[in-house]
Amino acid sequence: MTALKQYSFWLIVGSQDLYGPETLQTVDEHAQIIVDGLNADSAIPCTLVFKPVVRNSSEIFSTIQAANQDPSCAGIITWMHTFSPSKMWIRGLKALQKPLLHINTQFDREIPWQTIDMNYMNLNQSAHGDREHGFILARMRLPQKALAGYWQDIKFRSRMATWMRAAVGAFESRQLRVLRISDNMREVAVTEGDKVEAHMQFGWSVDHYGVQDIIKLVDQVTEAEIDAQMAEYSAHYELATDNLEAVRYQAQEEVALKKFLEDGKFGAFHTNFQDLQGLKQLPGLASQDLMRLGYGFGGEGDWKTAAMVRILKLMSADLAGGTSFMEDYVYHMEEGNGLNMGAHMLEICPSIASEKAQIKVMPLGIGDREPPARLTFKTATGPAILASLIDMGDRFRLIVNEVDCRKQEYDMPNLPVAVVLWKPLPDLETSAEAWMYAGGAHHSALSYTVTADMMRDWAEIMGIEFIHIGAHTKIPELRQELIWNDIVWKHK
């Protein structure tokens, strides 16, 4: 079973008693066929669950309440195969606590021109019933995703899969615990934020622990545990240093961090090079390898980005590509070929590598500790996104920039960190200006697998503002959007 099959989505099909038992039985049969067909398609990442047709307010309410209580249910999918008067949905929809996808499809692709009669019309009237359903969703101002198209089409299934992944991100967000090791980097604004509001908005529990809590576990790590972690390194990476003691210390740090994360059920964590206390090295290789295992990470106390890295990793499970913590560093401002080079002091996830990563030990030049072991590698090429979550004071804003990651033509032997070279869309100048107008951070989550559409769906489910920077972005229009958003969100 693939990783996301553990998440279920209930297909709730609406009708009414007016049509009689034979019609309702056919509705159930059609819904079961659709569920079976979608579950058999590897493009659908999660599990659809068939539910018998709902005919009245009581059945709708009971079914939605059961979905709310199901710990594996990540969302519901509604479809009006026939006509389902929407007033009877009000009680159930007011109780809904899960994301909602409203599909507007039809069991048969084409109209049977020679045989169609009123019986066929009464049975197959999604064009009628789903518009009634759409009205009540709009009237109740309910967050929803509307998806129209034929259920067997690739485009329809692809869009459904995109929304499902976003809903899984929301599901996991609401139970995410973020470990803060120390505080934010001193005097830095963008890594700050309202943790109480984040807990209410996203469900994140963002908890601080002192560095000494980690050091205590580091000191308890045995040589046997270090040897086992070194074997893990050998299985995944190439050792390109003679300084084994530095590598073993990173292994010692990783064993301790992993214990702390597992015992506390944390999904993400951050470090801070300004507060290392008795640690001999800033966790570099340790943080990178933990990201490979699926943990979210943020540097310099950036708990928001740590959480986003974790969520994007969960949303993109089973997809080819990778996701990493990222930081904007250096521009290449060649005319007509503007590029941005992203990296960090140490902590770039090897899931985005295009080659086997090498373990090296080099001075850090910051943090006033021993030279840390780290992974270096060239990164993959292709389309990707950068996602930055910022706290605007009165709301959270998610900014997503689509980028095209380019081949690293030069070795850069004096730069001992993994880097990503990307062309931001629509171009470097427009992207940079748009990012700054929107207030985007210098930290982000970079993903080759999550798309801007997924992040838009996730933001809508979570009830936050979304800003998209892509191929069609123009600065005047974006600035106008930001002005209108300020007005709209201040009144929400």
GUTORDO-805209 format. One line per field, with one value per residue (C-alpha): x, y, z; residue in three letters. Coordinates in nm, 3 decimals. Example, Ala and Ser with C-alpha at 12.3 -4.5 7.8 and 13.67 -1.06 7.14 Angstrom:
BEGIN
u: c(1.230|1.367)
v: c(-0.450|-0.106)
w: c(0.780|0.714)
residu: c(ala|ser)
// end
This chain:
BEGIN
u: c(0.000|0.132|0.181|-0.133|-0.376|-0.418|-0.621|-0.984|-1.232|-1.603|-1.812|-2.151|-2.410|-2.729|-3.079|-3.431|-3.716|-3.920|-3.753|-3.841|-3.629|-3.526|-3.372|-3.197|-3.056|-2.915|-2.762|-2.585|-2.465|-2.324|-2.152|-1.994|-1.864|-1.711|-1.548|-1.407|-1.280|-1.106|-0.954|-0.812|-0.632|-0.277|-0.311|-0.558|-0.332|-0.587|-0.875|-1.232|-1.506|-1.853|-2.146|-2.511|-2.714|-2.845|-3.212|-3.302|-3.165|-3.130|-2.924|-2.704|-2.636|-2.563|-2.324|-2.133|-2.109|-1.969|-1.710|-1.615|-1.554|-1.359|-0.987|-0.877|-1.120|-0.934|-1.232|-1.568|-1.667|-2.026|-2.205|-2.570|-2.637|-3.004|-3.168|-3.116|-3.301|-3.032|-3.220|-3.199|-2.816|-2.796|-2.790|-2.521|-2.305|-2.315|-2.168|-1.899|-1.543|-1.360|-1.252|-1.513|-1.474|-1.790|-1.770|-1.997|-1.979|-2.208|-2.205|-2.240|-2.012|-2.252|-2.624|-2.792|-2.962|-3.182|-3.307|-3.314|-3.646|-3.773|-3.665|-3.307|-3.326|-3.453|-3.175|-2.887|-2.930|-2.608|-2.626|-2.941|-2.869|-2.512|-2.614|-2.868|-2.591|-2.348|-2.595|-2.621|-2.244|-2.209|-2.499|-2.347|-2.004|-1.852|-1.491|-1.504|-1.336|-1.562|-1.451|-1.644|-1.566|-1.610|-1.498|-1.298|-1.094|-0.728|-0.765|-1.055|-0.864|-0.548|-0.733|-0.900|-0.559|-0.421|-0.702|-0.666|-0.298|-0.387|-0.651|-0.395|-0.167|-0.449|-0.524|-0.161|-0.126|-0.394|-0.190|0.161|0.398|0.702|1.012|1.180|1.539|1.617|1.446|1.452|1.772|1.811|1.680|1.541|1.178|1.045|1.107|0.890|0.517|0.213|0.236|-0.103|-0.266|-0.077|-0.215|-0.569|-0.534|-0.328|-0.340|0.035|0.166|0.492|0.689|1.018|1.291|1.632|1.951|2.052|1.758|1.919|2.273|2.159|2.051|2.363|2.578|2.381|2.433|2.639|2.921|2.705|2.429|2.684|2.816|2.463|2.402|2.736|2.624|2.312|2.531|2.744|2.433|2.307|2.606|2.968|3.226|3.455|3.652|3.919|3.777|3.568|3.537|3.344|3.111|3.064|2.968|2.696|2.578|2.570|2.364|2.124|2.063|1.981|1.760|1.572|1.503|1.374|1.155|1.013|0.950|0.771|0.590|0.738|0.716|0.942|1.216|1.450|1.796|1.970|2.343|2.337|2.249|2.451|2.563|2.771|2.716|3.048|2.891|2.580|2.371|2.434|2.452|2.221|1.953|1.992|1.952|1.649|1.490|1.559|1.356|1.062|1.105|1.050|1.339|1.395|1.717|1.772|1.456|1.221|0.939|0.694|0.919|1.003|0.631|0.580|0.868|0.704|0.361|0.494|0.682|0.363|0.156|0.405|0.443|0.489|0.576|0.916|1.119|1.199|1.134|1.382|1.434|1.574|1.715|1.769|2.135|2.295|2.163|2.307|2.199|2.304|2.082|1.801|1.917|1.853|1.892|1.867|2.102|1.952|2.136|2.191|2.488|2.444|2.088|1.966|1.774|1.936|1.592|1.651|1.998|2.073|2.370|2.491|2.558|2.906|2.986|3.244|3.383|3.453|3.467|3.132|3.254|2.961|2.841|3.186|3.205|3.403|3.378|3.060|3.009|2.756|2.623|2.718|2.566|2.432|2.055|1.787|1.661|1.302|0.995|0.956|0.791|0.908|0.653|0.686|0.442|0.450|0.261|0.108|-0.008|-0.380|-0.353|-0.117|-0.018|0.120|0.335|0.423|0.663|0.693|1.054|1.255|1.558|1.861|2.165|2.463|2.733|3.015|3.163|3.220|3.494|3.522|3.152|3.107|2.727|2.448|2.290|1.995|2.007|1.667|1.504|1.206|0.894|0.816|1.171|1.417|1.326|0.948|0.967|1.195|0.980|0.660|0.814|0.918|0.589|0.412|0.652|0.803|1.070|1.430|1.350|1.111|1.015|1.132|0.956|0.989|0.671|0.415|0.249|0.111|-0.239|-0.187|-0.074|-0.369|-0.606|-0.422|-0.440|-0.813|-0.877|-0.675|-0.852|-0.548|-0.446|-0.269|-0.041|0.077|0.381|0.417|0.452|0.165|0.248|0.258|0.362|0.076|-0.188|-0.014|0.010|-0.359|-0.435|-0.242|-0.439|-0.772|-0.659|-0.579|-0.934|-1.096|-0.892|-0.929|-1.303|-1.289)
v: c(0.000|0.343|0.602|0.807|0.513|0.531|0.852|0.804|1.031|0.958|0.985|1.114|1.106|1.304|1.229|1.216|0.966|1.118|0.895|0.559|0.263|0.139|0.473|0.503|0.152|0.250|0.562|0.343|0.103|0.387|0.543|0.209|0.165|0.515|0.448|0.116|0.272|0.558|0.329|0.108|0.406|0.457|0.829|0.860|0.872|0.812|0.572|0.653|0.511|0.442|0.558|0.473|0.751|1.011|1.105|1.349|1.587|1.318|1.085|1.371|1.488|1.136|1.062|1.389|1.344|0.995|1.141|1.398|1.120|0.889|0.941|0.827|1.047|1.342|1.489|1.432|1.436|1.532|1.453|1.501|1.215|1.319|1.623|1.667|1.970|2.173|2.292|1.942|1.970|2.274|2.092|1.849|2.109|2.333|2.043|1.958|1.967|1.814|1.959|1.935|1.855|1.902|1.703|1.783|1.472|1.215|0.836|0.819|1.029|1.100|1.152|0.841|1.039|0.761|0.619|0.907|0.949|1.113|0.819|0.861|1.237|1.203|0.960|1.145|1.508|1.621|1.928|2.007|1.866|1.987|2.345|2.328|2.191|2.456|2.726|2.612|2.585|2.938|3.066|2.921|3.061|2.717|2.650|2.407|2.292|2.259|2.007|1.960|1.699|1.335|1.102|0.873|1.154|1.192|1.567|1.516|1.252|1.459|1.755|1.530|1.391|1.743|1.836|1.511|1.583|1.932|1.785|1.538|1.836|2.001|1.676|1.639|2.010|1.990|1.739|1.869|1.935|2.155|2.138|2.472|2.423|2.763|3.074|3.275|3.429|3.760|4.073|3.878|3.973|3.725|3.413|3.555|3.494|3.438|3.079|3.092|3.206|2.935|2.676|2.803|2.845|2.540|2.314|2.341|2.294|2.492|2.407|2.547|2.339|2.459|2.346|2.175|1.937|1.817|1.815|1.587|1.328|1.383|1.292|0.969|0.835|0.515|0.418|0.136|0.383|0.604|0.302|0.214|0.570|0.572|0.256|0.446|0.722|0.471|0.320|0.652|0.880|0.884|0.960|1.232|1.328|1.182|1.363|1.072|1.220|1.517|1.283|1.065|1.369|1.451|1.091|1.138|1.454|1.283|0.988|1.229|1.452|1.152|1.024|1.364|1.397|1.047|1.064|1.398|1.301|1.605|1.622|1.924|2.113|2.408|2.495|2.828|2.880|3.170|2.935|2.613|2.610|2.293|2.148|2.105|2.148|2.300|2.001|1.992|1.636|1.540|1.788|1.693|1.323|1.384|1.575|1.276|1.071|1.311|1.559|1.928|2.162|2.536|2.721|3.007|2.947|2.948|2.732|2.833|2.707|2.393|2.317|2.387|2.157|1.878|1.938|1.952|1.628|1.459|1.601|1.473|1.118|0.854|1.116|1.136|1.437|1.596|1.880|2.082|2.378|2.659|3.010|3.273|3.364|3.503|3.642|3.572|3.886|3.803|3.997|3.774|3.487|3.601|3.323|3.285|3.060|2.910|2.723|2.737|2.717|2.341|2.219|2.125|1.797|1.521|1.428|1.696|1.570|1.468|1.257|1.062|1.315|1.342|1.389|1.661|1.848|2.217|2.529|2.703|3.055|3.128|2.988|2.973|2.592|2.307|2.261|2.056|1.759|1.821|1.678|1.842|1.758|1.898|1.925|1.808|2.009|2.077|2.269|2.337|2.578|2.795|2.833|3.097|3.134|3.474|3.635|3.965|4.052|4.018|3.699|3.443|3.473|3.190|3.302|3.053|3.120|2.874|2.825|2.624|2.458|2.461|2.239|2.347|2.389|2.488|2.289|2.586|2.400|2.677|2.661|2.344|2.340|2.200|2.468|2.500|2.726|2.833|3.067|3.220|3.275|3.492|3.632|3.724|4.091|4.047|3.755|3.937|4.249|4.049|3.846|4.160|4.343|4.038|4.020|3.681|3.552|3.471|3.116|2.889|2.530|2.419|2.125|1.952|1.754|1.982|2.223|2.575|2.429|2.198|2.489|2.703|2.422|2.380|2.754|2.759|2.461|2.626|2.959|3.175|3.421|3.284|3.477|3.307|3.429|3.253|3.283|3.532|3.758|4.132|4.373|4.628|4.353|4.185|4.512|4.571|4.219|4.288|4.610|4.434|4.146|4.386|4.518|4.175|4.005|4.291|4.230|3.851)
w: c(0.000|-0.092|0.181|0.111|0.084|0.462|0.413|0.313|0.136|0.162|-0.154|-0.039|-0.317|-0.277|-0.397|-0.248|-0.196|-0.481|-0.742|-0.581|-0.468|-0.814|-0.909|-0.573|-0.611|-0.951|-0.797|-0.538|-0.807|-1.017|-0.716|-0.623|-0.979|-0.970|-0.632|-0.751|-1.073|-0.896|-0.633|-0.910|-1.066|-0.936|-1.015|-0.726|-0.420|-0.144|-0.077|-0.173|0.048|-0.089|0.123|0.045|-0.115|0.130|0.087|0.363|0.626|0.890|0.668|0.550|0.906|1.032|0.745|0.783|1.160|1.104|0.863|1.125|1.377|1.145|1.230|0.884|0.690|0.538|0.356|0.188|-0.179|-0.262|-0.588|-0.685|-0.928|-0.930|-0.773|-0.398|-0.258|-0.091|0.216|0.354|0.339|0.567|0.901|0.789|0.616|0.924|1.122|0.865|1.000|0.703|0.366|0.091|-0.278|-0.484|-0.806|-1.100|-1.315|-1.475|-1.480|-1.860|-2.076|-2.362|-2.409|-2.561|-2.834|-2.974|-2.643|-2.399|-2.217|-1.898|-1.683|-1.807|-1.754|-1.398|-1.314|-1.482|-1.391|-1.229|-1.451|-1.254|-0.909|-0.870|-0.944|-0.663|-0.439|-0.557|-0.458|-0.097|-0.064|-0.196|0.014|0.330|0.234|0.288|0.188|-0.103|-0.420|-0.725|-0.987|-1.313|-1.577|-1.668|-1.390|-1.620|-1.779|-1.687|-1.631|-1.389|-1.192|-1.188|-1.041|-0.786|-0.687|-0.647|-0.411|-0.216|-0.152|-0.030|0.201|0.338|0.404|0.598|0.784|0.894|0.963|1.229|1.428|1.363|1.651|1.583|1.804|1.864|1.977|2.126|1.986|1.665|1.539|1.716|1.538|1.240|1.170|0.917|1.126|1.404|1.417|1.634|1.755|1.925|1.601|1.413|1.654|1.598|1.220|1.126|1.431|1.487|1.838|1.836|2.150|2.278|2.440|2.551|2.381|2.705|2.664|2.339|2.481|2.762|2.506|2.293|2.594|2.644|2.290|2.287|2.052|1.922|1.831|1.655|1.462|1.351|1.231|1.048|0.868|0.759|0.622|0.433|0.276|0.141|0.098|-0.014|0.255|0.115|0.427|0.654|0.955|1.083|1.431|1.292|1.102|1.407|1.610|1.356|1.388|1.766|1.726|1.485|1.716|1.999|1.784|1.644|1.994|2.101|1.792|1.821|2.196|2.162|1.839|1.662|1.283|1.237|1.417|1.393|1.519|1.578|1.524|1.772|2.056|2.051|2.415|2.465|2.116|1.934|1.590|1.442|1.327|0.953|0.822|1.110|0.999|0.633|0.701|0.922|0.635|0.412|0.659|0.619|0.905|0.841|0.915|0.943|1.009|1.253|1.450|1.149|1.283|1.009|0.730|0.928|0.946|0.576|0.474|0.674|0.523|0.166|0.223|0.341|0.054|-0.204|-0.068|-0.342|-0.605|-0.776|-0.671|-0.338|-0.096|0.107|0.331|0.116|0.141|-0.130|-0.153|-0.473|-0.801|-1.146|-1.327|-1.680|-1.918|-2.040|-1.819|-1.464|-1.210|-0.834|-0.639|-0.326|-0.053|0.320|0.551|0.572|0.571|0.223|0.196|-0.016|-0.154|-0.419|-0.519|-0.879|-0.767|-0.466|-0.192|-0.043|0.326|0.374|0.675|0.619|0.838|0.870|0.931|1.159|1.489|1.655|1.672|1.517|1.139|1.089|0.861|0.586|0.260|-0.067|-0.403|-0.727|-0.742|-0.980|-1.275|-1.374|-1.258|-0.886|-0.645|-0.359|-0.078|0.192|0.482|0.651|0.938|0.826|1.177|1.103|0.894|0.748|0.383|0.169|-0.124|-0.396|-0.683|-0.971|-1.080|-1.330|-1.169|-1.396|-1.436|-1.228|-1.492|-1.256|-0.967|-0.730|-0.533|-0.273|-0.182|0.027|0.042|-0.174|-0.393|-0.628|-0.932|-1.059|-1.307|-1.128|-1.333|-1.513|-1.487|-1.215|-1.192|-1.190|-0.950|-0.707|-0.707|-0.664|-0.381|-0.197|-0.252|-0.107|0.188|0.105|0.340|0.255|0.374|0.186|0.122|-0.222|-0.383|-0.717|-0.656|-0.492|-0.736|-0.704|-0.751|-0.454|-0.241|-0.351|-0.249|0.084|0.157|0.080|0.309|0.587|0.534|0.460|0.190|-0.119|-0.354|-0.673|-0.867|-1.200|-1.575|-1.610|-1.316|-1.385|-1.112|-1.149|-1.127|-0.834|-0.641|-0.702|-0.579|-0.260|-0.202|-0.251|-0.030|0.252|0.233|0.212|0.483|0.731|0.724|0.761)
residu: c(met|thr|ala|leu|lys|gln|tyr|ser|phe|trp|leu|ile|val|gly|ser|gln|asp|leu|tyr|gly|pro|glu|thr|leu|gln|thr|val|asp|glu|his|ala|gln|ile|ile|val|asp|gly|leu|asn|ala|asp|ser|ala|ile|pro|cys|thr|leu|val|phe|lys|pro|val|val|arg|asn|ser|ser|glu|ile|phe|ser|thr|ile|gln|ala|ala|asn|gln|asp|pro|ser|cys|ala|gly|ile|ile|thr|trp|met|his|thr|phe|ser|pro|ser|lys|met|trp|ile|arg|gly|leu|lys|ala|leu|gln|lys|pro|leu|leu|his|ile|asn|thr|gln|phe|asp|arg|glu|ile|pro|trp|gln|thr|ile|asp|met|asn|tyr|met|asn|leu|asn|gln|ser|ala|his|gly|asp|arg|glu|his|gly|phe|ile|leu|ala|arg|met|arg|leu|pro|gln|lys|ala|leu|ala|gly|tyr|trp|gln|asp|ile|lys|phe|arg|ser|arg|met|ala|thr|trp|met|arg|ala|ala|val|gly|ala|phe|glu|ser|arg|gln|leu|arg|val|leu|arg|ile|ser|asp|asn|met|arg|glu|val|ala|val|thr|glu|gly|asp|lys|val|glu|ala|his|met|gln|phe|gly|trp|ser|val|asp|his|tyr|gly|val|gln|asp|ile|ile|lys|leu|val|asp|gln|val|thr|glu|ala|glu|ile|asp|ala|gln|met|ala|glu|tyr|ser|ala|his|tyr|glu|leu|ala|thr|asp|asn|leu|glu|ala|val|arg|tyr|gln|ala|gln|glu|glu|val|ala|leu|lys|lys|phe|leu|glu|asp|gly|lys|phe|gly|ala|phe|his|thr|asn|phe|gln|asp|leu|gln|gly|leu|lys|gln|leu|pro|gly|leu|ala|ser|gln|asp|leu|met|arg|leu|gly|tyr|gly|phe|gly|gly|glu|gly|asp|trp|lys|thr|ala|ala|met|val|arg|ile|leu|lys|leu|met|ser|ala|asp|leu|ala|gly|gly|thr|ser|phe|met|glu|asp|tyr|val|tyr|his|met|glu|glu|gly|asn|gly|leu|asn|met|gly|ala|his|met|leu|glu|ile|cys|pro|ser|ile|ala|ser|glu|lys|ala|gln|ile|lys|val|met|pro|leu|gly|ile|gly|asp|arg|glu|pro|pro|ala|arg|leu|thr|phe|lys|thr|ala|thr|gly|pro|ala|ile|leu|ala|ser|leu|ile|asp|met|gly|asp|arg|phe|arg|leu|ile|val|asn|glu|val|asp|cys|arg|lys|gln|glu|tyr|asp|met|pro|asn|leu|pro|val|ala|val|val|leu|trp|lys|pro|leu|pro|asp|leu|glu|thr|ser|ala|glu|ala|trp|met|tyr|ala|gly|gly|ala|his|his|ser|ala|leu|ser|tyr|thr|val|thr|ala|asp|met|met|arg|asp|trp|ala|glu|ile|met|gly|ile|glu|phe|ile|his|ile|gly|ala|his|thr|lys|ile|pro|glu|leu|arg|gln|glu|leu|ile|trp|asn|asp|ile|val|trp|lys|his|lys)
// end
